[in-house]
Amino acid sequence: MAPVGVFLAVILALGLLERMVPLDFLVPGARLGLSNVVVLTAVYLFRFRVTLLLVILKCALTSVLAGGPASLIYSASGSLLSLAAMWALVRRLGERIGPVGVSAVGAACHGTGQVLAACLVLENMGMFIYLPPLLLVSLISGVLVGAIVQRIVPRLRVLDREWFRR
């Protein structure tokens, strides 16, 4: 459980830090995606249930600390869709796609999930107007996140294989 606690603490710290760097001038709700470095790293190192728990706790605690009920809905919808896509890609394609590709797809799914949630909550299909610019920002941040994870995962696997047993 110690690595999970460490991962969760880093996720929350990065999530709160990235809220201080507003990218709303690009697209409403856009973020750097720093906490996704930890989530994607968990996809590569932990079992699915552990990673799912991290994502759920990330969404819930970030909403309590810096958001509200609406942010929980948007965060959870994007995060869960993103996790499902990234997990499937890693398990199906493994090294053929790599962390950069997995992260880019995960970022696109995260933005898509958020826009879908906004359409449902606001009962306004016009929210899809935000999807193209949000996808562009998401893909850029997703590639950067993936490049970071590509360097982190091999180093963490060497630390202690028992910690990260699948």
N, C-alpha and C positions, 0 to 999 in steps of 0.2 A: 504494500500500500504506500510505502514511502515515495516511490517514483511518481505515483498518481498524485499525491499531495503536492509534490514539487511541480509537476506539470500544471496542475490546477492553479497554483499560486502564480506561476509565470504567465499562464493564460490570462488571469484576472489583471495582473499588473500591466501586461501589454495591451489588453483590451481597454483599460482605463487610460493608459498613456495615449493610445491612438484616438481616443475621443477628444483629446486636447489639440489634435491636429485636424481641424475641420477641412474637408474637401467638398463641402456643400456648394462651393462656388462652381464646381465642375458638374456635379449631379447631386440632388438632394439625398442625403443618407449615405453618401460614399465614404468609405474608410480605407485606411492603408492596408488593413488585413494582417497586422503584425501578430495577433494572437493565433492566426491560422498557421503560422510557422510551427507552433506547438501542436496544434490539432493534426496537421499533416504528418509531423514527426510521430505522433501517437499512432496514426494509421499504419505506419511502417513498423512500429515497435511493439504495440500492444495488441491484445485480443480485441475483437469487435466490441464486446460488451463493455470493456474498460474504456475504450475510445468513445463509445456512445454515452457512457456515464460522464466522461469529461465534457463532451459537447452539451449535454443537458445541464450539467452544473454551470458551465460557462454561460449559457443563455440565461439561466435562472438568476445566478448571482450577479452577473453584469446588469441585468434588468433591475435588480433590487438596489445595487450600488449606484447606478448612473442612468437609469431609464425609467421604466414603468411598464404597465401591462401591454401597451401598444408595442413597445420595443421588444418585449418578450415574444409576442406573436411574430413580428418580422424577423427577429434574430433566429428564433427556433425554426421557422419555415425555411429560411435560407440555409441555416446550419445543418439541419437534418437531411435536406435534399443534397446538399454538398457532400456530406459524409457518406451517404448512400452511393453517390456517383464515384467518389474517390475510392471507397472501399472496393467497389466492384471492379474498377479499373486496375487497382493494384493486384487484386486476386486473379483477375482474368489475364491481364497483359504483363504484369510484373515489370521486369527490367526493360521490356520493349517500349514502354512509354516513358518511364522515369518520372521523378518528382516534379519536373517542370511541366510536363504535359498533364499529369494528374492534378497539379495545383491549378493550372489554367482552366481545366474542365470544372474543377471544384468551385473556383471563383465564379465562373459563368453560371453554374447551377445555383450558387448562393444568391446571386443577383436575381436570377429568374424566380427562385422561390420567394424572395422578398416582394417582387413585383406581383406575383400571383396572389400572395397574401394581401397586399394592398388592394388589389382589384376586388377580392372577396370581402375584406373588411369595409372598404369604402363603397362597395357596390358600384364601382366605376371602372369599366374596361378601358377607359381613356388613360389609365395609369401605365398601360403598355408603352406609352410615348417615352417613358423614362428608360425602357429596357435597352435600346441601342447604346445610348451614352453610358449607361451603367455597365453594360457588358464590356465596353471599351476600357473603362477604368478598371473593372474587375480583371480583365485579361492581363493588363499591364501589371497590376499588383500581384496577380496569381503567378505570373512568370517570375517575378522577383522573389516571392515567397518560395516557389519551387526551387529556385537556384540556391537559396539559403538552406533549405531542407536537404538538398542534394549533398551539401557539404557537411551537414550536422549528423545525419543518420549513420553514416559509416563510423564516425567517431564515437557516437553513443553505443553502437553495437559492440564495440571493443571494450567499453567500460565494465559491463557485468551482464553476461548473457542471461543469468537467472532473473534479473530485474525485468527483462523485456521478453520473456518466454511467451510464445504465441499460444 
